[in-house]
Amino acid sequence: MVKKKCFVAAMFVFALAGCDQAKDGASDTASHNAQNSLDWMGEYTGIQPCGDCSGIETSLTLNKNGTFILNETYQGKETKPFVNEGKFKWNDRGDTITLNLTSKKSVKYFVGEHRIFRLDQKGQRITGDLADAYTLKQNDDN
């Protein structure tokens, strides 16, 4: 009877120890995010959809110091490229950046591995047939 009580007590202690380790491991995982785990600095390019042209050639450079250069050229239009420079901010989760543009507007991008995804005005991933067109890919020479 004593052996059985000791065995049950030992199992209880091991179960509690296992819970503590799982909790610690989960908090370590939660601290890893795009901001501190990915090589996000560099230039991202792509052609984003345009309502009145064939596409918007987009180049976005993200710098380690929190600054950016966004270059947008409207294809088939005789306009100069639109260039915005400024600072970007990370959200609290460290997975999304907000670019504060000179036009007093802002644009959000979700940061992934070697690519960033433009978000809609509500901060959600764009879905549907054109969803892939809102992805900018990191250049290989970064």
C-alpha positions as CSV (number, residue, x, y, z in Angstrom):
1,M,0.0,0.0,0.0
2,V,2.9,2.4,0.8
3,K,4.5,1.6,-2.5
4,K,1.3,2.4,-4.3
5,K,1.0,5.8,-2.6
6,C,4.6,6.7,-3.3
7,F,4.1,5.7,-7.0
8,V,1.0,7.9,-7.3
9,A,2.8,10.8,-5.5
10,A,5.8,10.4,-7.9
11,M,3.5,10.4,-11.0
12,F,1.8,13.6,-9.7
13,V,5.2,15.3,-9.3
14,F,6.3,14.3,-12.8
15,A,3.0,15.5,-14.3
16,L,3.4,18.9,-12.6
17,A,7.0,19.1,-13.8
18,G,5.9,18.3,-17.4
19,C,3.3,21.1,-17.2
20,D,5.9,23.6,-16.1
21,Q,8.2,22.7,-19.0
22,A,5.4,22.9,-21.5
23,K,4.5,26.3,-20.2
24,D,8.1,27.5,-20.4
25,G,8.5,26.2,-23.9
26,A,5.4,28.0,-25.0
27,S,6.6,31.3,-23.7
28,D,9.9,30.9,-25.6
29,T,8.0,30.2,-28.8
30,A,5.8,33.2,-28.3
31,S,8.8,35.5,-28.1
32,H,10.0,34.5,-31.6
33,N,8.4,36.7,-34.3
34,A,9.2,38.1,-37.7
35,Q,10.8,41.2,-36.2
36,N,13.4,39.3,-34.2
37,S,13.6,35.9,-36.0
38,L,13.6,36.7,-39.8
39,D,16.1,38.4,-42.1
40,W,13.5,41.0,-43.0
41,M,15.9,43.9,-44.0
42,G,16.3,44.5,-47.7
43,E,14.4,45.2,-50.9
44,Y,11.1,43.6,-51.8
45,T,9.6,43.9,-55.3
46,G,6.5,42.9,-57.3
47,I,3.7,44.2,-59.5
48,Q,0.6,45.1,-57.6
49,P,-2.9,45.4,-59.1
50,C,-4.1,48.8,-60.4
51,G,-7.6,49.9,-61.1
52,D,-6.8,52.1,-64.1
53,C,-3.4,50.8,-65.4
54,S,-1.8,47.4,-66.1
55,G,-0.1,47.2,-62.7
56,I,2.0,49.1,-60.2
57,E,5.7,48.2,-60.2
58,T,6.5,48.3,-56.5
59,S,9.9,48.3,-54.8
60,L,10.0,48.6,-51.0
61,T,13.3,48.8,-49.1
62,L,13.2,48.1,-45.3
63,N,16.2,49.3,-43.3
64,K,17.4,48.0,-39.9
65,N,17.0,51.5,-38.4
66,G,13.2,51.5,-39.1
67,T,13.2,53.6,-42.2
68,F,11.8,52.6,-45.6
69,I,11.8,53.7,-49.3
70,L,8.7,52.9,-51.3
71,N,8.9,53.3,-55.0
72,E,5.7,52.8,-57.1
73,T,5.6,53.2,-60.9
74,Y,2.2,53.0,-62.6
75,Q,2.6,50.9,-65.8
76,G,1.3,52.4,-69.0
77,K,1.0,55.9,-67.5
78,E,3.2,58.8,-68.3
79,T,3.8,59.8,-64.7
80,K,6.9,59.9,-62.6
81,P,7.3,57.1,-60.0
82,F,5.8,57.9,-56.6
83,V,8.5,57.8,-54.0
84,N,7.7,57.7,-50.3
85,E,10.4,57.7,-47.6
86,G,9.9,57.6,-43.9
87,K,9.8,55.4,-40.8
88,F,7.9,52.2,-40.3
89,K,6.6,50.7,-37.0
90,W,6.2,47.1,-35.9
91,N,3.0,46.0,-34.2
92,D,3.0,44.5,-30.7
93,R,3.2,40.9,-32.1
94,G,6.2,41.8,-34.2
95,D,4.7,40.4,-37.4
96,T,3.3,43.5,-39.2
97,I,4.8,46.8,-40.2
98,T,3.0,50.1,-40.8
99,L,4.5,52.5,-43.3
100,N,3.6,56.1,-42.6
101,L,3.4,57.7,-46.1
102,T,3.9,61.3,-46.9
103,S,0.3,61.6,-48.1
104,K,-0.8,61.2,-44.5
105,K,-1.9,57.7,-45.3
106,S,-0.5,54.5,-44.0
107,V,0.0,51.0,-45.5
108,K,0.4,47.8,-43.6
109,Y,2.4,44.7,-44.6
110,F,2.5,41.3,-42.9
111,V,6.1,40.2,-42.8
112,G,6.9,36.5,-43.8
113,E,9.9,34.5,-44.7
114,H,11.5,36.3,-47.8
115,R,8.2,38.0,-48.6
116,I,5.7,40.6,-47.3
117,F,2.0,40.7,-47.8
118,R,0.1,44.0,-48.2
119,L,-2.9,44.1,-45.9
120,D,-6.3,45.7,-46.5
121,Q,-7.5,48.8,-44.7
122,K,-8.7,46.7,-41.8
123,G,-5.3,45.1,-41.4
124,Q,-6.4,41.7,-42.9
125,R,-4.7,39.6,-45.5
126,I,-6.2,40.2,-49.0
127,T,-8.0,37.2,-50.3
128,G,-9.5,36.2,-53.6
129,D,-8.1,35.9,-57.2
130,L,-5.7,38.8,-56.8
131,A,-4.3,37.8,-53.4
132,D,-0.9,36.7,-54.7
133,A,-0.5,40.0,-56.6
134,Y,-0.3,41.8,-53.2
135,T,2.8,39.9,-52.3
136,L,6.3,41.5,-52.6
137,K,9.2,39.1,-52.7
138,Q,12.6,39.8,-51.2
139,N,15.4,40.2,-53.7
140,D,18.0,37.4,-53.6
141,D,21.0,39.8,-53.1
142,N,19.9,40.8,-49.6
